[in-house]
Amino acid sequence: MALQPTPLRDIAKVIRSKNAGPFEITLDIVFKSHEDFEAVKQSGVITKELISELYNVPTQAIITFGFFDLVNAVKITLPRPRAQGGIGETDMHAAQQHVPLQEIRVPWPMA
């Protein structure tokens, strides 16, 4: 079966970011099926190192990174670059921080 690089936004059911307190942001990737979740997990594409690169955060600063089989999801918690509502902070609800995740390319069967 031929695989092609496919944006994560075309595979996942939900890709979101949200406020996790004044000093943290949570990123969630939720899949519609366990098969899709397992395929992405087994691809090895989504790693702490990739998240570190996408969000310019050292890997050791990533608070949570995990694949949660029971709910077909990846959960990541990062420190905020600036405190929520602080001077220079630009996304109080952290609602726009998921965008880099959407463009991750995963080897996926051609349609």
LOROTOR-351555 format. One record per residue (C-alpha): residue in one letter; y, x, z. Coordinates in pm, whole numbers, plus 50000, padded with zeros to 5 digits. Each point is the difference from the previous one (the first is absolute). Layout:
# LOROTOR-351555
AYXZ/...
# end
This chain:
# LOROTOR-351555
M500005000050000/A503355014449893/L502695003350264/Q503735000949948/P502815008450246/T501224966250127/P503004993650227/L498994989050348/R502274969549959/D497534986949739/I497025003950235/A501204990950351/K500734964550111/V502835010650234/I502035031950025/R502674997450266/S502095018750248/K501474987150320/N501845009350310/A497775013250278/G502705005350258/P503195020450007/F498255032649915/E497054990649778/I499154983649665/T496624984749915/L498574999349649/D497134976349913/I497794998749691/V497714969749999/F497334993349737/K498724966649874/S496365010450022/H497855024550190/E498855014249665/D503585008549897/F500695014950343/E496855021549987/A500695011649644/V503515011750094/K498755015750325/Q497195018449818/S502405012549731/G501535023150260/V503464994849852/I501694985650311/T500185028350254/K502245011750282/E501105028149771/L501104975649729/I501924979050254/S501605031750135/E501175008949650/L501204964949907/Y501984995250321/N501025036050063/V498394999650345/P497785028250129/T496364988850025/Q499995007150374/A502934975850044/I498074970749851/I499334977750299/T497224978249856/F497965003849684/G496804980749959/F497734978949786/F499094968050184/D496784986549849/L499984967250190/V503244988449835/N499815019549669/A503225018250077/V501695033650035/K502525003050281/I502525028050034/T502685004750262/L502785025449946/P502965011150204/R503304986149873/P502295026349851/R502794984650212/A499854975950291/Q500144963349905/G503634989249975/G501235035650056/I502735017149802/G498825006549645/E496954977450031/T499694979449680/D497064976250045/M500134983650341/H496864978949945/A498155027649810/A499304973949734/Q500615023349704/Q497925029850107/H496764989249830/V501235006549645/P498535035549963/L496554986050084/Q500124976049705/E500015028549749/I496985019050137/R497555003449710/V496354992550073/P497135005449754/W499004964349913/P497634983649750/M501704990949676/A500554962749958/
# end
